[in-house]
Amino acid sequence: MREEKTFKCGYAALIGRPNVGKSSIINALLKEKVSAVSPKPQTTRNAVRCIYTTESEQIIFVDTPGVHAPQNALGSFMVREAAEALSLVDVICFVVDAGDRSVGAKEEAILEMLGGVNSPVILVLNKVDKLADKEHFRKTAEIYGSRMRFAATVPISAATGYNLDKLVDEISRLLPRQPAIYPADMLMDTTERFLAAEIVREKILLFTEEEVPHEVAVVVEEFKSPEEFPELRTCRIRATIIVERDGQKGIIIGKGGAKLKAIGSAARKELEEKFGYPVFLELWVKVKPGWRKSPEELRRLGYSF
């Protein structure tokens, strides 16, 4: 009698210091960009659920904000999002840089968090492609392994795809046996409105480089798609970019509006690829001093407390 395949399904959180490559890992696994990525740390602000499905498993990845010392209400929200995500998952992937030669302050904070959870933890050593010798990751594994017991240790490279299949195997091994929670073709548990705001925010971070760090938010004021309004042939999106200072507004707009036009053009192109229909994107920039320090303003912008 042939044995039936056992299907595994569950939640896996990725946690690590800002810019260690958590979003890049998810994007590489799903072979499509579903999470905001930029060279700047703290790009991810919400715990975003991304869904990886095969014939034998469904892994619902929770891409948490990078853990850091909060300096305002927004920072506190991000750290709280990361901590809450850990209490609701089946597996935790602690992502570190494969080249680490000591445990930094941010990793110390994460290790303290992990000490209070019951879920199994996998140590994920990312960016092995940057090592002179891939085997050098073993020293990093020893350093972290001396601090806590891991269910598995997996060296990977999100940039090249190295060993990502091994990471999936280790996560799947630790998931419960149960049917899929989401449809097989679903990649994100979020709205198109949320995705539009994230894509615009990512383009701002990319196009302004170090000139506008994280004092920026994007609010989608209007979203009308052909799916909701059959009479439309174009998805109409109107969004407001929130900054804290007049100087930042000028940087985002650029000389003669050139920078804002470039941001909008890049965002529109990616949105059209995602949604599969033409997009009309209208962007405005508004100054709201101290918005990151105000819980009331953050709630209005969609950050739940």
C-alpha positions, -999 to 999 in steps of 0.1 A, spaced: 0 0 0 15 34 -11 19 58 18 3 92 13 24 123 13 22 143 45 14 180 40 30 204 64 17 239 70 25 267 95 40 300 104 77 309 103 90 343 116 122 358 104 139 380 130 173 397 129 190 431 131 180 457 105 193 451 70 205 416 76 185 404 46 152 390 59 130 405 32 156 395 6 153 358 18 115 358 14 117 375 -21 143 350 -32 122 320 -20 90 333 -36 109 343 -68 90 375 -68 94 407 -48 67 407 -21 84 426 6 100 460 6 138 460 2 163 488 2 199 493 12 187 512 43 180 495 76 145 493 91 128 492 57 102 467 69 78 483 94 50 458 97 50 421 103 42 411 67 29 376 59 43 361 27 32 326 15 54 299 1 35 269 -12 47 236 -28 31 202 -32 43 191 2 42 223 24 29 258 29 52 281 49 36 314 59 66 337 65 62 366 89 88 392 79 93 412 111 107 447 114 144 447 123 150 448 160 167 480 171 167 504 201 135 525 196 139 562 197 103 572 190 68 559 189 73 544 155 104 525 166 85 512 196 57 500 173 83 482 151 99 464 180 66 454 194 55 440 160 86 418 160 81 405 196 44 397 190 52 378 158 74 355 178 46 344 201 23 334 172 45 312 150 56 276 147 92 282 138 116 312 142 145 319 119 171 340 136 189 356 106 225 368 112 254 379 89 276 349 81 306 371 86 298 381 122 327 376 145 310 387 177 274 391 191 264 427 187 240 447 209 210 441 186 217 404 185 219 404 223 184 419 224 171 393 200 187 364 220 170 378 251 137 378 232 142 343 220 150 331 256 113 336 264 97 317 235 88 280 231 90 277 194 121 260 178 147 284 165 168 280 133 200 299 130 202 313 95 236 326 84 230 349 54 254 364 29 278 335 27 285 347 -8 304 376 7 328 354 25 363 347 11 356 310 19 321 298 24 333 275 52 341 305 73 305 306 84 313 278 109 331 303 132 299 325 133 278 294 139 300 285 169 297 320 184 259 320 183 257 283 191 275 289 224 247 313 234 216 291 228 206 258 214 192 259 178 170 234 161 192 237 130 219 259 115 217 268 78 242 289 59 225 306 29 228 334 4 196 353 -5 215 370 -33 226 339 -51 200 314 -39 226 292 -22 211 266 2 176 281 2 162 247 -5 179 234 27 164 262 47 129 253 34 135 216 43 145 226 79 115 249 84 91 223 69 105 196 92 94 216 122 59 226 110 27 208 121 9 183 98 -21 201 85 -38 213 53 -28 245 36 -43 277 52 -41 298 20 -48 292 -17 -18 278 -35 -15 308 -58 -16 334 -30 17 352 -22 8 378 4 -18 381 31 -23 418 25 -42 443 4 -33 459 -29 -36 493 -11 -10 482 15 13 469 -13 10 501 -32 21 522 -2 50 499 5 62 501 -31 61 539 -32 79 540 2 106 517 -11 112 538 -42 115 569 -20 142 552 1 160 541 -31 159 574 -49 168 597 -20 197 575 -7 209 590 26 191 623 22 157 611 36 163 583 61 131 570 78 112 602 84 88 592 57 54 575 55 31 568 26 -7 570 29 -29 558 0 -58 582 0 -76 567 -30 -74 533 -46 -97 523 -74 -89 492 -94 -106 478 -125 -115 447 -104 -136 469 -80 -148 493 -106 -154 474 -139 -159 507 -158 -123 516 -153 -95 504 -175 -68 519 -153 -61 515 -116 -62 550 -100 -40 555 -70 -36 588 -51 -11 587 -23 4 613 2 40 611 12 45 623 48 78 638 59 88 657 91 107 687 76 103 712 48 139 703 36 129 666 32 99 677 11 122 696 -12 145 666 -15 117 643 -25 101 667 -50 135 676 -65 144 704 -89 113 711 -111 96 680 -96 122 657 -113 128 634 -82 91 629 -74 85 622 -111 112 595 -111 99 580 -78 64 579 -92 75 564 -126 95 536 -109 66 528 -85 40 529 -113 61 504 -134 64 479 -105 27 483 -96 17 476 -132 38 444 -131 22 433 -98 -14 442 -107 -15 433 -144 -32 464 -156 -23 501 -163 -18 523 -132 -24 561 -129 -3 571 -98 -7 606 -83 17 615 -55 16 645 -31 41 654 -4 30 668 30 50 680 60 39 667 94 65 676 121 72 649 146 48 623 131 70 594 142 67 605 179 29 607 179 9 575 186 -22 593 175 -7 603 141 8 568 137 -26 552 143 -40 575 115 -12 564 93 -21 527 98 3 516 126 -18 498 152 -10 501 189 
